[in-house]
Amino acid sequence: MNGNLNRRTFVKGGLAAAAAASAGMQLVLTPGAKAAGKVVIQYDWLMSNGQIGDIAAVANGYFKDAGLDVEFSPGGPNASTVPPVISGAAQLGQFSETPQLFAARASGVPVKIIACGFRTGPYALTSKAANPIRNVADLKGKKIGIQPTARFVMDEILAKNGMSASDVTVINVGFDKGPLVRGDVDAIGGWITNTQALSVVGEDRIDLLVRDLGLDSYADVYFATDAAIEKDPDTLAKFIGAVAKGWGWAHANPQEAVKKMVAAYPEMDLGWEEKTVDLVLKLAFDGTTAKDGWGTFDPASIEEQLALLDKVGQYPNGRPAAADVYTTKILELSAADRPKLDAPAA
């Protein structure tokens, strides 16, 4: 994804309006699609490098081959992800990261994870090489710039590693990297896939993923309602299978995939996306996808994520049960179409 944490930030996603119908939803018709099965997917954010496989699936005709006429509905700063899916205007959606889905379920919204495009969330703490933060021990005594809506991430890091709030100084920041460049903070949070924004820090910067600070999280989280999963799992499986083929093709043809992505969405910068695609693919593929296929997730990790978020007070009305936030049914139905690939070689 070529953006920062915001995406209505993990825990929002339009939950207050979850039961409302989507008004004025702008759809982008898949070019050349003529199949009978119409599927709309509501994305959490603007189309970016986190959807390179989805876009490749359109460009290469994989949706059409699966008998689907697919419409992409991009999100954005003023869009809501949940309402179109709940109302039936969209058959499925994509959250930026798992905590958004958990928060939706905790609020009573009947949605479940069906696949995860990124094996880890791209959120990281970036520091300068002259004052590096490479591990948990390096955090002590440092000033960490965090967006207010991501404050809970810092709480998780501290709780996971047995640290107290007094061990770090958390400073509210926005999404530009100015506070780090000026030295106002020792590290700043953001998405490592936003390489253009990070470039102002310098090529020798240190990007420390929260995964490497003990936090599990999946990103590019495809979800659907309980009812859709129960009534029409085959259509959802066809969609995920086609997207998986798109990601597999991008894995084999990264630079060609970037060109197709930028051709479809010219607001993206070709040069920066060419520099970023290898990082994107390393987030989407690893040893587990080599065994279980693209899109997979670990139920044990889901349980651990829920427990940690509960520990830092994210669910005052009670945390949702793990069995209520995910289903493996769609992954099982699409298993034959989901490529088994490891991360690209360095």
C-alpha positions in Angstrom: 0.0 0.0 0.0 1.3 3.4 -0.8 0.0 5.3 2.2 0.2 5.6 6.0 -1.6 4.1 8.9 -4.7 6.2 8.5 -7.1 4.2 6.3 -9.6 5.5 8.8 -6.9 3.8 11.0 -7.3 0.2 12.0 -10.2 0.5 14.4 -12.6 2.8 12.6 -13.7 1.8 9.2 -17.1 3.4 9.4 -18.4 1.3 12.2 -20.9 3.8 13.5 -22.6 3.7 10.1 -22.3 0.0 9.7 -25.9 -0.7 9.3 -26.6 2.2 7.0 -26.9 1.9 3.2 -24.0 3.2 1.1 -24.9 6.4 -0.6 -23.2 7.7 -3.7 -20.8 4.9 -4.0 -18.5 5.4 -7.0 -17.6 2.2 -8.8 -15.0 1.5 -11.4 -16.1 -1.1 -13.9 -13.7 -3.9 -14.7 -12.6 -3.4 -18.3 -13.9 -6.0 -20.7 -15.8 -8.0 -18.1 -18.8 -9.7 -19.7 -19.5 -12.5 -17.3 -22.8 -13.0 -15.5 -21.7 -13.0 -11.9 -21.4 -9.4 -10.6 -19.1 -8.9 -7.7 -18.3 -5.5 -6.1 -15.4 -5.2 -3.6 -15.2 -2.2 -1.3 -11.6 -1.3 -0.6 -10.6 0.6 2.5 -8.3 3.0 0.7 -7.4 4.3 -2.7 -6.0 1.7 -5.1 -2.3 1.4 -4.5 0.6 -1.1 -4.5 -1.2 -3.2 -1.9 -3.7 -4.2 -4.6 -1.2 -4.9 -7.4 -2.3 -8.5 -7.6 -6.0 -7.5 -7.7 -5.2 -5.2 -10.5 -3.2 -7.8 -12.4 -6.3 -10.1 -12.0 -8.3 -7.6 -14.0 -5.6 -6.9 -16.6 -5.0 -10.6 -17.3 -8.7 -11.5 -17.4 -8.6 -13.9 -14.4 -11.9 -12.6 -13.0 -13.5 -13.0 -16.4 -12.1 -16.5 -16.7 -13.7 -17.3 -13.3 -17.1 -16.1 -14.6 -17.1 -12.9 -12.6 -17.9 -9.3 -13.6 -15.9 -7.4 -10.9 -16.2 -3.8 -9.9 -13.5 -2.2 -7.7 -14.9 0.5 -5.3 -11.9 2.4 -4.0 -12.1 4.0 -0.5 -10.4 7.1 0.7 -10.3 9.5 3.6 -14.0 10.2 3.6 -15.2 6.8 2.5 -16.7 4.0 4.7 -15.6 0.4 4.2 -18.2 -1.5 6.2 -21.6 -0.1 5.2 -21.6 -1.1 1.5 -20.7 -4.7 2.5 -23.4 -4.9 5.2 -26.0 -3.4 2.9 -25.2 -5.8 0.1 -24.0 -3.0 -2.3 -20.7 -4.8 -2.2 -20.2 -8.6 -1.8 -16.9 -8.3 0.1 -14.5 -5.7 1.3 -10.9 -5.2 2.2 -9.6 -3.7 5.5 -6.1 -2.4 5.8 -5.3 -4.5 8.8 -6.8 -7.1 11.1 -7.6 -4.8 14.1 -10.2 -3.1 12.0 -12.1 -6.4 11.5 -11.8 -7.2 15.1 -13.2 -3.8 16.1 -16.1 -4.3 13.7 -17.0 -7.6 15.2 -16.7 -6.3 18.7 -19.2 -3.6 17.7 -21.6 -6.3 16.6 -21.0 -6.1 12.8 -21.3 -9.7 11.4 -18.2 -9.9 9.3 -15.3 -12.4 9.1 -11.9 -12.5 7.6 -11.8 -14.8 4.5 -8.2 -14.1 3.3 -5.2 -11.9 4.1 -3.1 -10.5 1.3 -0.1 -9.4 3.4 1.5 -11.8 5.8 2.4 -8.9 8.1 1.2 -5.4 8.6 3.5 -2.8 6.9 3.5 -0.5 9.9 7.0 0.3 11.2 9.0 2.6 13.3 11.5 4.5 11.1 14.7 5.9 12.6 17.8 7.6 11.3 21.0 5.6 10.8 22.8 8.1 13.1 20.4 7.3 15.9 19.1 3.8 15.1 16.3 1.9 16.7 16.9 -1.7 15.6 15.2 -3.7 18.4 13.0 -3.5 21.6 16.0 -2.6 23.8 16.7 0.5 21.6 13.3 1.9 22.4 14.0 2.8 26.0 14.4 6.4 26.6 13.5 7.4 23.0 10.9 9.8 21.7 8.5 8.0 19.4 6.3 9.9 17.0 2.9 8.1 16.6 -0.3 9.2 15.0 -3.0 9.6 17.7 -5.2 6.9 16.1 -2.2 4.5 16.2 -1.5 5.0 19.9 -2.7 1.6 20.7 0.1 0.1 18.6 2.6 1.6 21.0 0.6 0.3 23.9 0.8 -3.2 22.4 4.5 -3.0 21.9 5.0 -2.0 25.5 2.7 -4.7 26.8 4.1 -7.4 24.6 7.7 -6.7 25.8 7.0 -6.1 29.4 7.8 -2.4 29.2 6.1 0.5 31.0 4.7 3.7 29.6 7.6 5.6 31.3 10.2 3.7 29.1 9.4 5.8 26.1 8.0 9.3 25.3 5.1 9.1 22.8 4.6 12.3 20.8 1.6 12.9 18.6 2.5 13.4 14.9 0.9 13.5 11.6 1.8 11.5 8.5 4.7 13.5 7.1 8.2 12.6 8.2 9.2 16.1 9.1 9.4 15.5 12.9 12.0 12.7 12.3 14.0 14.7 9.8 14.1 17.7 12.2 15.1 15.6 15.2 11.9 16.3 17.1 11.5 12.5 17.5 13.9 9.6 17.4 11.5 7.4 15.4 8.2 7.8 13.6 5.5 5.4 12.7 4.3 4.7 9.2 3.8 2.2 6.4 7.1 1.0 4.9 5.4 0.6 1.5 5.1 4.4 1.3 8.7 4.6 0.0 8.3 8.0 -1.6 7.3 9.7 1.7 10.1 7.8 3.5 12.8 8.9 1.1 13.1 12.3 2.8 14.7 10.4 5.8 17.5 9.0 3.7 18.3 5.7 2.1 20.3 4.6 5.2 17.2 4.9 7.4 16.2 2.0 9.7 12.7 0.6 9.2 11.7 -1.6 12.1 8.4 -3.5 11.5 6.1 -3.9 14.5 6.3 -7.6 13.7 9.9 -7.5 14.7 8.8 -5.9 18.0 6.6 -8.8 18.8 3.3 -7.8 17.2 1.5 -10.1 14.8 -0.8 -8.5 12.3 -2.2 -9.3 8.8 -2.9 -6.7 6.2 -4.9 -6.3 3.1 -7.7 -8.2 4.9 -10.5 -9.5 2.6 -13.8 -9.9 4.5 -17.4 -10.7 3.9 -20.6 -11.0 6.0 -21.6 -14.1 7.8 -24.6 -14.3 5.5 -22.5 -14.0 2.3 -20.1 -16.7 3.5 -23.0 -19.0 4.3 -25.1 -18.4 1.2 -22.6 -17.9 -1.6 -19.1 -19.2 -0.6 -18.4 -20.3 -4.2 -18.5 -16.8 -5.6 -16.2 -15.5 -2.8 -13.9 -18.4 -3.5 -13.8 -17.6 -7.2 -13.0 -14.0 -6.4 -10.1 -15.0 -4.0 -8.9 -17.6 -6.4 -8.7 -15.0 -9.3 -7.0 -12.5 -7.1 -4.5 -15.1 -5.9 -3.6 -15.8 -9.6 -3.1 -12.1 -10.0 -0.6 -12.1 -7.1 1.1 -15.2 -8.4 1.6 -13.5 -11.8 2.9 -10.3 -10.1 5.3 -12.5 -8.2 6.7 -13.9 -11.5 6.5 -10.6 -13.4 7.0 -7.8 -10.9 8.0 -5.0 -13.2 5.4 -5.9 -15.8 2.8 -5.9 -13.0 3.9 -2.4 -11.9 3.4 -1.1 -15.4 -0.1 -2.6 -15.7 -1.0 -1.1 -12.3 0.2 2.4 -13.2 -1.5 2.1 -16.6 -4.8 1.4 -14.7 -4.2 4.1 -12.1 -2.0 6.8 -13.6 -1.9 8.8 -10.3 0.7 6.3 -9.1 4.3 7.1 -9.8 5.9 4.5 -12.0 9.5 5.1 -10.8 8.6 4.8 -7.1 6.4 1.8 -7.6 9.1 0.0 -9.5 11.4 0.6 -6.5 8.7 -0.7 -4.1 7.3 -3.8 -5.7 9.9 -6.2 -4.3 9.0 -5.0 -0.8 5.3 -5.4 -1.5 5.8 -9.0 -2.7 7.9 -9.8 0.4 5.0 -8.7 2.5 2.6 -11.0 0.6 4.7 -14.1 0.3 6.8 -16.1 2.8 7.5 -19.7 3.9 3.9 -20.2 5.0 2.5 -19.1 1.6 5.0 -21.5 0.0 3.3 -24.3 2.0 -0.4 -23.1 2.2 -0.8 -20.7 -0.7 -1.2 -16.9 -1.0 -3.9 -15.4 1.2 -3.5 -17.8 4.1 -3.5 -16.9 7.8 -2.9 -18.6 11.1 -5.9 -18.9 13.5 -3.5 -19.1 16.4 -2.1 -15.7 15.4 -5.6 -14.3 15.2 -6.2 -15.5 18.8 -2.9 -13.9 19.9 -3.7 -10.6 18.2 -7.1 -10.5 19.9 -5.7 -11.3 23.3 -3.1 -8.5 23.1 -5.5 -5.9 21.9 -7.8 -6.9 24.7 -5.0 -6.5 27.2 -4.4 -2.9 26.1 -8.1 -2.0 26.5 -9.4 -2.1 22.9 -12.6 -4.0 23.8 -14.3 -2.4 26.7 -17.5 -4.3 26.0 -15.7 -7.6 25.6 -13.4 -9.0 23.0 -14.9 -11.0 20.1 -14.3 -14.7 20.0 -11.6 -15.9 17.5 -14.2 -18.2 15.8 -16.4 -15.1 15.1 -13.7 -13.1 13.3 -12.5 -15.5 10.7 -13.4 -18.5 8.5 -11.1 -20.8 6.6 -13.9 -22.0 4.3 -13.1 -19.6 1.4 -9.4 -20.5 1.5 -10.2 -24.2 1.4 -12.6 -23.7 -1.6 -10.0 -21.7 -3.5 -7.0 -23.8 -2.5 -6.4 -25.1 -6.1 -6.1 -21.6 -7.5 -3.9 -20.0 -4.8 -0.2 -20.2 -5.8 2.2 -21.7 -3.3 5.1 -19.3 -3.5 7.8 -18.1 -1.1 9.1 -14.6 -0.8 11.0 -13.4 -3.9 14.7 -13.9 -3.7 16.6 -10.8 -2.5 
